[in-house]
Amino acid sequence: MTPGGVVTTLAGSTGVPGSLDGTGILARFFLPHGVAVDSSGNVYVADQNNSTIRKVTPGGVVTTLAGTAGVVGSADGTSCAAQFNYPFGVAVDSSGNVYVADTYNHTIRKMTPGFVISAVVKKGDAAVGVVNAKFVSFGNPIMNSEDRTAFYGTITGTIIGSTALRGKTKGIWADDYAGNRRLIILVGDNAPDAAGASTAAIFSAMGDPVYNVNEEIAFKGTLTVGVGGVVSTPAASANNIGIWSNTGGALHLVARGAGEAPGCLSGATFSTFTSIALPDQGGVVMLATLNIGVGGVLLSNNTGIWAVDTSGNLQLIVREGDPLDGKVITVLSFLPAAAGVSGQSRSFSQDIGDLLFKATFADGTTGIYKVVFQ
């Protein structure tokens, strides 16, 4: 889709599954899922039901980079000698390496520019930070601009002897500059507040993280209802979801459901959080919705973009219902992170920190606008 909203089909034919390489509509895919784009505009596709990784050039020429259509396996190797088992997500780094979430093999695979594939982490590997635990499955892989990986994983094992993990079977891990993996947080851990102090609230789930060059993490988390004052109903009081990050030091809360929304009338509170991004300069950017019926919030102005400034304060950037270019905004959007694409929103410049968003106006017109964070 162009910035002007013109949609065209780059490759494949609507409703026709298959595995043929070719150009444009002559190529075939079978339930393609994750995509990633390199600096030259080439698109890498996890062709899930073919168990292959495909490449689409800007001109729409499709080739199979690795795997053999219809052949399921886990073998490392070059090109068709490599095997996948329903790959789900892909990412590409600045050196041209392609990373694959190989779903049913429970592994993260790496394809070099020559497309030799090796596992970054796989089922059965020791889970750093948890005694006697091993990985069993993974979310989508995320990379920063230094090619370091972060991911959401599931583990199994024991703490001491036969003592179970006590519900702490999922969490977020990340690799540092030296390639050493470290545990960031586990489901079942206590959630910190805005100052980084531990609270009685407990994480019950987490989403795939975003990850920047400074080894900082941000993620959306869900809290256990009924513990530490966490409630899920009524909607205006639901405080069981939020955004946490370790930007600027220790892990801390950025924003939470039922929490006051900066830049709005008194009483306006957050309801849900969708797209998030994390620049190399630090400071989370997020698209969020507000609870309707409090603080002057209506269906027409309940969505906005917020960002953490250089002082660590969350501030409103723009909101539906606001005037822009002499017209009233009716819909705001910016693209979320594709599966594994550097952990960033696809509308976000990771190294510079600028954000593109699309605004739709009351008169039906649209525009693309850039936010320059200073």
C-alpha positions as CSV (number, residue, x, y, z in Angstrom):
1,M,0.0,0.0,0.0
2,T,1.4,3.4,-1.0
3,P,1.4,6.4,1.4
4,G,-1.6,7.6,-0.5
5,G,-3.5,4.4,0.4
6,V,-3.3,2.7,-3.0
7,V,-3.4,-1.0,-2.5
8,T,-1.9,-3.4,-5.1
9,T,-1.0,-7.1,-5.1
10,L,2.8,-7.5,-5.1
11,A,2.8,-11.3,-5.6
12,G,0.4,-14.2,-5.5
13,S,-3.1,-14.7,-6.8
14,T,-6.2,-14.2,-4.6
15,G,-7.7,-17.5,-3.5
16,V,-5.2,-19.7,-5.3
17,P,-2.8,-21.5,-2.9
18,G,0.4,-23.1,-4.1
19,S,4.2,-23.0,-4.0
20,L,5.3,-21.8,-7.4
21,D,8.1,-19.3,-7.8
22,G,7.4,-16.6,-10.4
23,T,6.6,-12.9,-10.9
24,G,3.6,-11.1,-9.6
25,I,0.3,-13.1,-9.9
26,L,2.2,-16.1,-11.4
27,A,3.7,-16.9,-7.9
28,R,1.9,-18.9,-5.4
29,F,1.9,-19.0,-1.5
30,F,0.1,-21.2,1.0
31,L,-1.0,-19.3,4.1
32,P,1.8,-16.8,4.2
33,H,2.2,-15.2,7.6
34,G,5.1,-13.1,8.9
35,V,6.9,-10.6,6.6
36,A,10.1,-8.5,6.9
37,V,11.6,-5.9,4.6
38,D,15.3,-5.2,4.1
39,S,17.0,-1.9,3.2
40,S,16.7,-2.7,-0.5
41,G,13.0,-3.2,-0.4
42,N,13.1,-7.0,-0.7
43,V,10.3,-8.7,1.2
44,Y,10.9,-12.0,3.2
45,V,7.9,-14.2,3.8
46,A,7.3,-17.0,6.2
47,D,5.2,-19.2,3.8
48,Q,3.7,-21.2,6.7
49,N,1.8,-24.1,5.1
50,N,4.6,-24.6,2.5
51,S,7.2,-24.7,5.3
52,T,9.5,-22.4,3.3
53,I,11.0,-19.0,3.4
54,R,10.3,-16.9,0.3
55,K,11.8,-13.7,-1.1
56,V,9.9,-11.1,-3.1
57,T,11.8,-8.4,-4.9
58,P,10.4,-4.8,-5.3
59,G,9.5,-5.9,-8.8
60,G,7.4,-8.8,-7.5
61,V,9.8,-11.6,-8.4
62,V,9.3,-14.5,-6.0
63,T,12.0,-17.1,-5.2
64,T,12.2,-19.8,-2.5
65,L,15.2,-19.0,-0.3
66,A,15.2,-22.0,2.0
67,G,13.1,-25.1,2.6
68,T,11.2,-27.3,0.2
69,A,7.5,-26.9,-0.3
70,G,5.5,-29.6,1.5
71,V,8.6,-31.1,3.2
72,V,8.5,-30.7,7.0
73,G,11.6,-31.0,9.1
74,S,14.2,-29.4,11.3
75,A,17.5,-29.9,9.3
76,D,20.0,-27.0,9.1
77,G,21.6,-26.5,5.8
78,T,21.7,-24.3,2.6
79,S,18.7,-23.5,0.5
80,C,16.4,-26.5,-0.1
81,A,18.6,-28.7,2.2
82,A,17.2,-26.7,5.1
83,Q,13.8,-27.7,6.5
84,F,11.2,-25.9,8.5
85,N,8.0,-26.9,10.3
86,Y,5.3,-24.3,9.6
87,P,7.4,-21.1,10.1
88,F,5.4,-18.2,11.5
89,G,7.5,-15.0,11.7
90,V,10.6,-13.5,10.0
91,A,13.0,-10.6,10.7
92,V,16.0,-9.3,8.8
93,D,18.9,-7.4,10.3
94,S,21.2,-4.7,8.8
95,S,23.7,-7.4,7.6
96,G,21.1,-9.3,5.6
97,N,20.7,-12.1,8.1
98,V,17.2,-13.5,8.2
99,Y,15.7,-14.8,11.5
100,V,12.8,-17.2,11.5
101,A,10.3,-18.3,14.2
102,D,10.1,-22.0,13.3
103,T,6.8,-22.5,15.1
104,Y,6.3,-26.3,15.3
105,N,10.0,-27.0,15.7
106,H,10.0,-24.6,18.7
107,T,13.1,-22.9,17.5
108,I,14.5,-19.6,16.3
109,R,16.5,-20.1,13.1
110,K,19.1,-17.9,11.4
111,M,19.7,-17.6,7.7
112,T,23.0,-15.9,6.7
113,P,23.1,-13.9,3.3
114,G,24.3,-17.2,1.9
115,F,21.3,-18.6,3.7
116,V,23.0,-21.2,5.9
117,I,20.5,-21.7,8.7
118,S,21.5,-22.2,12.3
119,A,19.5,-22.1,15.5
120,V,19.7,-19.1,17.8
121,V,17.7,-20.8,20.5
122,K,15.6,-24.0,20.4
123,K,13.5,-26.3,22.4
124,G,15.6,-28.0,25.1
125,D,18.1,-25.2,25.5
126,A,18.7,-24.1,29.1
127,A,16.6,-21.1,30.1
128,V,19.1,-18.5,31.6
129,G,17.9,-17.1,34.9
130,V,15.8,-20.0,36.0
131,V,17.5,-23.0,37.7
132,N,16.8,-26.4,36.0
133,A,14.5,-24.9,33.3
134,K,14.5,-25.5,29.6
135,F,12.8,-23.7,26.7
136,V,9.8,-25.5,25.1
137,S,8.4,-22.8,22.7
138,F,8.8,-19.2,21.6
139,G,7.0,-16.1,20.5
140,N,8.2,-14.1,17.5
141,P,11.9,-13.1,17.5
142,I,12.8,-9.5,17.9
143,M,16.1,-7.8,17.0
144,N,17.7,-4.5,17.7
145,S,20.0,-2.6,15.3
146,E,23.0,-4.5,16.7
147,D,21.5,-7.8,15.6
148,R,20.8,-8.9,19.2
149,T,17.8,-11.0,19.8
150,A,14.9,-10.7,22.3
151,F,12.0,-13.0,22.6
152,Y,9.0,-14.2,24.7
153,G,9.5,-17.9,25.6
154,T,7.8,-20.8,27.5
155,I,9.9,-23.0,29.8
156,T,9.5,-26.2,31.8
157,G,11.5,-27.8,34.6
158,T,12.0,-27.6,38.3
159,I,13.5,-25.1,40.7
160,I,15.0,-27.4,43.3
161,G,14.7,-31.2,43.1
162,S,11.0,-31.9,42.2
163,T,9.7,-28.4,43.1
164,A,7.6,-27.1,40.2
165,L,8.1,-23.8,38.6
166,R,5.1,-22.5,40.5
167,G,3.4,-21.0,37.5
168,K,6.5,-19.1,36.3
169,T,6.6,-20.9,33.0
170,K,6.8,-17.9,30.5
171,G,8.9,-14.8,30.3
172,I,11.1,-12.5,28.2
173,W,14.8,-13.0,27.5
174,A,17.3,-10.8,25.6
175,D,20.9,-11.1,24.3
176,D,23.4,-8.3,25.2
177,Y,26.3,-6.9,23.2
178,A,28.5,-9.9,24.0
179,G,25.8,-12.3,23.0
180,N,25.0,-13.4,26.5
181,R,21.4,-14.1,27.2
182,R,19.7,-12.7,30.2
183,L,16.2,-13.0,31.8
184,I,14.2,-9.8,31.8
185,I,11.0,-10.8,33.6
186,L,8.8,-13.9,34.2
187,V,5.0,-14.4,34.2
188,G,4.3,-14.8,37.9
189,D,6.8,-12.1,39.0
190,N,5.5,-9.0,40.8
191,A,4.9,-6.1,38.5
192,P,6.8,-2.8,39.3
193,D,5.1,0.6,39.6
194,A,6.1,3.8,37.8
195,A,9.1,4.3,40.1
196,G,10.3,0.7,39.6
197,A,9.3,-0.5,43.1
198,S,7.8,-3.9,43.3
199,T,4.0,-4.1,43.9
200,A,1.6,-6.9,45.0
201,A,0.3,-7.2,41.4
202,I,1.5,-10.2,39.5
203,F,2.0,-10.7,35.8
204,S,-0.2,-13.3,34.2
205,A,0.8,-12.8,30.6
206,M,3.1,-10.8,28.3
207,G,3.3,-9.9,24.7
208,D,6.4,-10.0,22.4
209,P,8.8,-7.3,23.4
210,V,10.3,-4.4,21.5
211,Y,14.0,-4.0,21.9
212,N,16.4,-1.1,21.1
213,V,20.2,-0.8,20.6
214,N,20.7,0.1,24.2
215,E,19.4,-3.3,25.3
216,E,16.2,-1.7,26.6
217,I,12.9,-3.6,26.5
218,A,9.3,-2.6,26.4
219,F,6.3,-4.9,26.4
220,K,2.5,-5.1,27.0
221,G,1.7,-7.1,30.1
222,T,-1.5,-8.5,31.7
223,L,-1.9,-8.8,35.5
224,T,-3.7,-11.4,37.6
225,V,-7.2,-10.2,38.5
226,G,-8.0,-10.3,42.2
227,V,-4.4,-9.9,43.4
228,G,-2.8,-6.6,44.5
229,G,-5.9,-4.5,43.7
230,V,-6.2,-5.6,40.1
231,V,-9.7,-5.6,38.6
232,S,-11.1,-6.2,35.1
233,T,-14.6,-5.0,35.5
234,P,-16.3,-2.6,35.0
235,A,-14.4,-1.5,32.0
236,A,-13.7,2.0,33.2
237,S,-12.0,0.5,36.3
238,A,-10.1,-2.3,34.6
239,N,-6.4,-2.0,35.5
240,N,-5.2,-5.4,34.5
241,I,-3.2,-4.4,31.4
242,G,-0.3,-2.0,30.9
243,I,3.0,-1.1,29.3
244,W,6.3,-1.7,31.1
245,S,9.8,-0.9,30.1
246,N,13.4,-0.8,31.4
247,T,14.3,2.4,29.6
248,G,16.4,4.6,31.9
249,G,17.3,1.8,34.3
250,A,15.1,-0.7,36.2
251,L,11.9,-2.1,34.8
252,H,9.0,0.2,35.5
253,L,5.4,0.9,34.6
254,V,4.8,3.3,31.6
255,A,1.0,3.3,31.5
256,R,-1.8,1.2,32.8
257,G,-5.5,0.6,32.3
258,A,-7.6,2.9,34.4
259,G,-4.6,5.2,34.8
260,E,-4.9,8.9,34.1
261,A,-4.2,9.8,30.5
262,P,-1.8,12.8,30.2
263,G,-2.9,15.7,28.0
264,C,-6.6,15.0,28.5
265,L,-9.4,16.4,30.7
266,S,-9.2,15.3,34.4
267,G,-10.8,11.9,34.8
268,A,-9.8,10.6,31.3
269,T,-8.2,7.1,31.7
270,F,-6.5,4.5,29.5
271,S,-8.5,1.5,28.4
272,T,-6.3,-0.5,26.0
273,F,-2.9,-0.3,24.3
274,T,-2.2,-1.4,20.8
275,S,0.8,-0.4,18.8
276,I,4.0,0.3,20.7
277,A,7.5,1.3,19.6
278,L,10.9,1.9,21.3
279,P,13.5,4.2,19.7
280,D,17.2,3.8,20.3
281,Q,17.0,7.1,22.3
282,G,14.6,5.5,24.8
283,G,11.1,6.4,25.6
284,V,8.1,4.3,24.6
285,V,5.7,5.5,21.9
286,M,2.2,3.9,21.9
287,L,-1.2,4.0,20.3
288,A,-3.8,3.7,23.0
289,T,-7.6,4.0,23.6
290,L,-9.4,5.7,26.5
291,N,-12.4,4.7,28.5
292,I,-15.6,6.3,27.2
293,G,-17.8,8.4,29.4
294,V,-15.2,9.8,31.8
295,G,-13.0,12.9,31.4
296,G,-15.0,14.1,28.3
297,V,-14.1,11.0,26.3
298,L,-16.5,10.1,23.5
299,L,-16.3,7.5,20.8
300,S,-15.1,10.3,18.5
301,N,-12.0,11.1,20.6
302,N,-11.1,8.0,22.5
303,T,-7.8,7.1,20.6
304,G,-4.5,8.9,20.6
305,I,-0.7,8.6,20.4
306,W,1.4,9.1,23.6
307,A,5.2,9.1,24.0
308,V,7.6,9.3,26.8
309,D,9.7,12.5,26.6
310,T,13.4,12.9,27.4
311,S,12.5,13.7,31.0
312,G,10.7,10.4,31.4
313,N,7.2,11.9,31.3
314,L,4.4,10.4,29.3
315,Q,2.8,13.1,27.1
316,L,0.0,13.2,24.5
317,I,1.2,13.7,20.9
318,V,-2.1,13.7,19.0
319,R,-5.6,12.5,19.5
320,E,-8.8,11.8,17.5
321,G,-11.1,14.8,17.7
322,D,-8.1,17.2,17.5
323,P,-7.7,19.7,14.7
324,L,-4.9,19.2,12.3
325,D,-4.3,21.3,9.1
326,G,-7.7,23.0,9.8
327,K,-9.6,19.7,9.9
328,V,-10.8,17.4,12.6
329,I,-9.1,14.0,13.0
330,T,-11.6,11.1,13.1
331,V,-9.1,8.1,12.9
332,L,-5.5,7.7,13.9
333,S,-3.2,4.8,13.1
334,F,0.4,3.7,12.8
335,L,1.5,0.3,11.8
336,P,2.5,-2.2,14.5
337,A,5.6,-4.3,14.4
338,A,5.5,-7.0,11.8
339,A,6.5,-10.4,13.2
340,G,10.1,-10.0,14.2
341,V,10.9,-6.7,12.4
342,S,13.6,-5.2,14.6
343,G,11.0,-5.0,17.4
344,Q,9.8,-1.7,16.0
345,S,6.6,-0.3,14.5
346,R,6.8,-0.4,10.8
347,S,5.9,3.3,10.9
348,F,8.8,4.1,13.2
349,S,12.5,5.1,12.5
350,Q,14.4,3.1,15.1
351,D,17.7,4.9,14.9
352,I,16.4,8.5,14.4
353,G,13.2,8.1,16.5
354,D,10.7,9.8,14.1
355,L,7.2,8.4,13.8
356,L,4.8,8.4,10.9
357,F,1.1,8.2,11.5
358,K,-2.0,8.3,9.3
359,A,-4.8,10.7,10.0
360,T,-8.3,10.4,8.5
361,F,-10.4,13.5,8.7
362,A,-14.1,14.3,9.1
363,D,-14.4,15.3,5.4
364,G,-13.1,11.9,4.4
365,T,-9.6,13.0,3.3
366,T,-6.5,11.4,4.7
367,G,-2.9,12.5,5.3
368,I,0.5,11.1,6.5
369,Y,2.2,13.1,9.2
370,K,5.6,12.8,10.9
371,V,6.4,13.3,14.5
372,V,10.0,14.4,15.2
373,F,10.9,13.7,18.8
374,Q,13.4,16.1,20.3
